Amino acid sequence: MVAVIFLFVSLFAVQTFVSSLTECPKCGNMDVPYPLSTDGNCGNPMYRIICNNGSLQFSSAADQKFLYKILSINPNEQKLVISPPHIEKNTCQSSDLSLGGFKIDENSPFNITSHNTVMLFNCSENILLSPLNCSSISQCIQYEERVIEGNGCRNKLCCTFLKDSSMTSHRIRLRIGGCTAYTSVINLKPGDIAVDAWSYGIQLQWLPPPADT
């Protein structure tokens, strides 16, 4: 009987220890669901995000020092939303232009979902050769006309595309001679012109850890 009780207590202690390593503590007022990890003692290290002064952030593969604020996390759908970088008003350049835009390591379990409509601004005429919507009635024109942050991009070529499987799911590319700024809107419908009601952000999805499959 004593041996059974000892075994039960031991298993309970092990289970408690393991569960304490499974999910990370809150960062500010945001939960950090498994497998996301804010340090080496919780979550899965492959799913590293950053807790910085009570704010959850996602780092770019191009530069671990450039951080994108995490706006929301949906553990049931294995998705999170990060804030796009700000656009410099006078130059129409995104703050991550020097990194070539947003890029995730291709070996990372994260990818950009197909629910993102990406709007590229201050584009070169060379972009017209690509399969993007650069028409005068595209939704990026509406953004330029109605959103203050886009004022510096007005009267410059902009293009829109829906992130899908035909394009890389790990980056939004910027470069001088291409396009120098961008934003992203989630679940944007073609006829949706209510710019103020758009849901801005870059939606990412993570694959489950191998042990969870």
C-alpha positions, -999 to 999 in steps of 0.1 A, spaced: 0 0 0 28 24 10 45 16 -23 14 24 -43 10 57 -25 46 66 -31 42 57 -68 11 79 -70 28 109 -53 59 105 -75 38 104 -107 18 134 -95 51 153 -88 65 144 -122 33 155 -139 32 187 -120 69 194 -129 62 186 -166 31 208 -167 50 236 -151 74 235 -181 47 232 -207 31 266 -207 49 299 -202 36 325 -177 16 355 -190 34 384 -206 17 415 -193 -20 406 -198 -15 381 -226 -14 344 -222 15 324 -238 -1 291 -249 19 260 -256 40 255 -277 50 292 -278 80 299 -257 94 330 -241 124 314 -225 142 281 -222 122 268 -193 88 267 -209 70 259 -241 90 246 -271 122 264 -280 114 261 -318 84 284 -311 103 313 -296 86 346 -292 98 375 -270 83 390 -238 97 426 -237 85 448 -208 51 432 -207 46 431 -244 47 400 -266 68 404 -298 78 383 -328 114 386 -342 122 387 -379 146 361 -392 166 388 -409 174 406 -377 166 393 -342 167 428 -329 138 440 -351 106 431 -333 70 431 -344 43 435 -317 20 405 -313 -16 418 -313 -35 385 -306 -30 348 -303 -56 321 -311 -43 288 -297 -73 268 -310 -65 278 -346 -27 279 -340 -26 315 -352 -12 348 -341 -14 383 -355 15 407 -355 15 444 -362 29 456 -395 58 480 -392 50 517 -394 54 536 -426 75 568 -427 52 595 -438 77 616 -458 96 588 -475 69 561 -478 93 535 -465 85 508 -440 107 507 -409 119 473 -419 130 483 -454 167 479 -445 159 442 -438 142 437 -471 108 436 -454 93 408 -432 110 374 -434 105 342 -414 132 315 -414 120 288 -438 129 262 -412 106 279 -387 73 263 -378 56 296 -385 43 308 -419 22 336 -433 -14 325 -439 -35 330 -470 -58 353 -451 -35 383 -456 -41 409 -482 -7 426 -486 -6 462 -499 27 474 -514 35 511 -517 59 534 -535 65 507 -562 87 508 -593 71 505 -627 90 472 -630 64 457 -606 37 460 -633 53 429 -649 43 409 -618 10 392 -612 -2 419 -587 -33 441 -588 -18 476 -595 -49 491 -610 -62 526 -602 -91 511 -583 -71 487 -562 -77 487 -524 -42 501 -517 -54 533 -534 -82 535 -509 -57 531 -481 -35 559 -495 -64 582 -498 -81 576 -464 -55 565 -439 -32 592 -425 -2 569 -423 -4 564 -461 -3 601 -469 34 600 -479 26 573 -504 -1 592 -523 2 595 -561 28 567 -561 23 533 -576 9 507 -552 -1 471 -557 -22 446 -538 -21 408 -536 -36 380 -515 -10 359 -499 -15 323 -512 3 291 -520 16 305 -553 39 329 -534 64 323 -506 47 319 -473 77 332 -453 83 367 -464 69 401 -476 97 415 -498 107 451 -499 136 468 -519 146 500 -535 136 496 -572 107 474 -562 83 485 -534 95 503 -502 65 501 -479 37 477 -471 8 469 -448 -14 439 -444 -52 434 -438 -67 402 -426 -98 386 -442 -103 416 -466 -130 410 -491 -127 424 -527 -156 448 -523 -148 460 -488 -142 497 -489 -147 506 -453 -110 513 -447 -115 523 -411 -130 489 -403 -102 469 -419 -84 445 -395 -47 455 -399 -20 429 -391 0 400 -405 -16 367 -396 8 338 -389 1 302 -383 23 276 -366 26 239 -373 21 217 -342 53 202 -327 61 167 -340 50 151 -307 16 166 -310 9 152 -345 
